[in-house]
C-alpha cells in the first residue's frame, strides 16, 4: 500500500506524539512540529531520456515516537519528506524515435533516528510515477543494522562551530534493502544487503541567498559512488537552506522557500542526545532520493548483491 501523506497530517501525528511523557534537560532542543518547504528542480539525461522535474519538497520533523528494533521498542525522532513534481521531456521509443512525455512524480520518505547514536535505524520510501500509459509504483524499506561515523564525535564539533574547514570524515551505512512494487501490471520484489561508504568534507562557512532569506551556512561536501552532494546547513533554520546533487546523468537543486520552526527541550539522565540527530539533513545520505527516476528509465530488475555496495573511502 502506498503511503503518501500531507505535512498537515504529519503535524497532527506530531501533536499526538507530543502528548506523551518527555524527559526535560538543559542544552538540547529538537525541532518537533517544524516544517521546511523547498523548491525542487531535477534534470535527468541518459541515452534513453531527457527529463525535467519541477515541484516542491516539504520536510517535517514529526517528533518523538517508538519503533520496534530487534523486537525491542526504541525511542526515535521521526522526520517526514514529501516530493511532488511535474515531469516533462522526451524518451527514446522502441522504434528509435524520440517521443514527448509528461507525468507526475510523488516521493515520500519516513526516516527514524535513534536518539543516542543520532543515526537512522529505518527509512521507508514510497514512490509513484504516473507517465500516462505507464504507471509505476515502488516501495522501498531500508533497515540499518549499523551506521558508523568516523570519527564518532565529528557532529559535536560541527554543531558547536569548532570544526576546522577541510575536516574529512566517513559515514558507513550497513543494513538491508527490500523493494516491492508494480510496473504496469507486473509486480516485482527483491532485497539486497547494503554497505555504503560516504566521504564527507566540511568546506567552511558560506552565506547564501534563497527565497526564504539570506543565511549564514556551514557547507558540507559528500561523495558517494558517482554522485556529489553539496549542503548548506543553517543553524537559524535548523535545516539545510540549499542542497545540490550531481552525477553523470542526474542533477538536483532544492532551495528553501519558507519554514516554520518549533522547538522542544529533550534529554535527561535516561539517555544522551547525540548532536548528529539535530543535523539530520546533514548526517544522512540522500542518494536514493536523487535517483527516483532511474528504475523508470532503466527498467532495472532485481540487482545482484554487488549493487548494494558503494565505493569504499578514499
N, C-alpha and C positions, 0 to 999 in steps of 0.2 A: 504494500500500500504506500503510495507516495505521500510524503509529509511536506506540505507547503503551508506555512502559517504566516500571518502578518506580524509585524513588530508589535502592534497593539495587543495581539494575542499573547505574545511573549511577555509583555509588561503586565498583563493580567496574571500570568503564571508567576511573575516576579512578586506581585502583590501577595499572592497566596503563599509563596515561599517565605516572604518577609514576615509572615505571622508566626513562623516557627521560632523557637528559642535560639538566641545568638549569644556568643561569648564576646564580651567587650574588652578591649585593651587599648593602650595608647600607641600611637605611631602608625598603624596600618589602616588604610581605608580601601574599600572595594567599590567600584562604580555600579552597584546594583541599581537596575532600572534605567541606566543610561542608554541613549540611542545616538548613533552616528550615521549620517546619510552622506553617501558619496556619489559623484558621477562615475559611470563605468563605461570605458571605451576599450574595445578589443579588436584587433585585426589578425586574421589568420591567412597565411599564404603558403600553399602547398602545390605540388604538381597537379593535384586534382581539384583545387578550390582556391577561391579568393573571396573571403568573407569579412564583413564588418559588423560589429555588435555595438549598439548604443543603448544605454539604460542606466539603472541606478543600483547601488549596493547599499543595503541597510544592515547595520551591525547593532547588536543589542547585548548588554550584559544582563542576563535574566536574573541571576542571583545564586544563592546557595541552595543546593539540593543534595540528594544522595543517589549513588548508583551502586549496583552490585558488581564487585570486582573479586574474582576467585571465591565466589559465594560469601563475600563479606561486604556489608554496606560501608561505602566510603563517602565521606563528605567532599563535595566538589563545588567548583564555581562554573556555572553554565553560561556560555556565550552562544548567540544565535546570529547567523548571517543569511541574508536573502538577496540574490541577484535576479533581477528581471531585465531582459534586454531584447530589443528587436534585432533580427538578423537579416541582412541583405547581402547579395553578392552573386557569384556565378560558380557552378561546379561543372566538371568535365563529365559528360554523359557517356553511356556505353557505346554511343555511335561516334564518339570522338569530337563532338562539338560542345561549346560552352553554353550552358543553359542557365538563365537567371533563376534565382531562388529567393524567397522571403520566408520568414518564420519568426518564432518566439522561443527564447530560452529562459527557463526558470531553474535556478540552482539554490538549494538551501543547505545549510550546514549547522549541525548541533555539535558543540565541542565542550567536553567535560574536563576540567583541570583539577588535579589533585592539589589540595591546599599546602601540604608540606613540601612537595617537590616543585610545585609551580609549573608542572608539565602536564600535557594531555594524557588521559588514560583511555579515552574513547572519542572517536569522531564519526559522525553519521552524515553522509552526503546523500541528497536526493536531487536528481536532475531530470528535467523534462525538456525535450527539444521537439517542437512541432514545426515541420517544414512542409506543410500541405499534404502531399501524398505520402510523405514519410512521417511516421510518428515513432519517436524513440524515447524510452524512459530507462533510467538506470538508478539502482540503489547501491550505495557503497558504504559498507560498515567496517571501520578500522578499529581494531583493539590494539593498544600499545602495551606490550609486556614490559617495556622499559624505554625511557628517554634519558639519555646520558648527556649531560652538559659538562664540557671540559674547557677550562677549569670550572668547578661547580659553583663558585661564588661570583661569577662574572656579572650576573644581573644585579647583585648588591652594589657593585661599583658603578654599573650603568645607571641604576636608579638614583644613587647619591650624586651623580655627576662627576665622580672622580676617575672615570675610566679614560686613560690617555688615548688620543687619536692614533689609529694604526694598530690597536689591540686586536688580535685574532683569537677566535675560539671555534670549537667544533660542537655540533649537536648531532647525536646519533639516535635514530628512531628505530626501535626493534618491535615487531609485532606481526599481526596477520591482517590481511585484507580480504573481505568477501564481497562479491558483487553478484546481484541478480537483477534482471530487468527483462525488457522486451523490445525487439526491433521489428516494427510492423506486427506480425502475428507470431513471430518466432521468439520463444523465451530462451534465456541463457542464464547460467550461473557458473561462477568459478571462484577459487580462492587461491591465495599465494602468501608466502612468507614475505615480510617486509624488513629490510635492514638498510636504512638510508643514512648517508653521511652528508651533512650540510656544513660548509665552511663559511664563517661569518667574520666580518671585519667592521670595527667601529671607525667610521670615516671622520667624525667630528661634528661640531655644531654648524648649522646652516639655517638661515632664515628663508622661508618660502611664503609665497603669496597665493592663496587659494580662495575660492568663493566664500568660505566661512571666515576668512580673515587672514592676517599676517601672523605667522607662528615662528618662534624660535625653536628649532628642532634639533634632535640628535639623529644623525644619519647613519644607517647600518646597511652594509652590502652583504648579500648572501649569494653563494654559488653552490649549485647542486645539479648534477647531471649536465645538461647543455643549457641550463637556464640561469639567468642572473636577476636577482631582485634587489631593488633599492627601496628603503623605507625611511620616511621622515617622521620620527616619533615626537609628538608634542606632549610635554608634561602638563600643559594647561588643558588640552582636550582629553588627556588620559588615553590617547589612542593615536594611531598614525594619522597625520594630516594629508599624506600622499604616499602612494605606492606605485612603483613601476615594475613590470615583469617583462623580460625579453628572452626569447630563444630564437632558434634558427627559423622557425615557422610561425611564431606567435608573439604578439606584443600587447601588453595590457597597461592601462593607466587608470587609477582611480584617485579622485581628489575630493577632499572634504567640502561638502556644501553647507551643512549645518549640523549642530549637535546639541543634545540636551543632557547635561551632566547631573547625576545624583550620586551621593557618596554615603557609605555606611562604615562605621568602625568595626573591625573584626580582629580577633587574636586571642590572647589569653594563655593560660598555662597548659591547656589541653593539647595544643599544637602550635608550632611556629609557622608563621606565614612566609612562604618563600616569595621574595620580591619579583621573581620571574612571572608569577601569576598576575601581577599588576601591569606587566608589559606583555600581555598575552599575544597581542598582534605582532610584537617583535619576536617573541620566543617560538613561534610556530611556523612551520613551512606551509606555503600556500601553493605548492606545485600542483596539487590536484585541482584546485580551483582554476589555475592558469591554463589547464588543458581540457576544459569542459567539452570542447567540440571534437577532440581528437578521435573518440570512438566513432562518432558520426562520419568523420572524414575518411578514416582508415578502415572502418568495419572490422576492428580487431576482434579476434576470437580468444578463447582462454589462453593467457600467456604462459610461457614456461616460467619456472620459479626464478630464473635468472633475471626476468624483467622486474622482479620485485627488488632488485639491487640497484642502488645509485652509486655514483663514483665515491671511492674512499677519500679521506682527507688528503690534501696535498702534502 
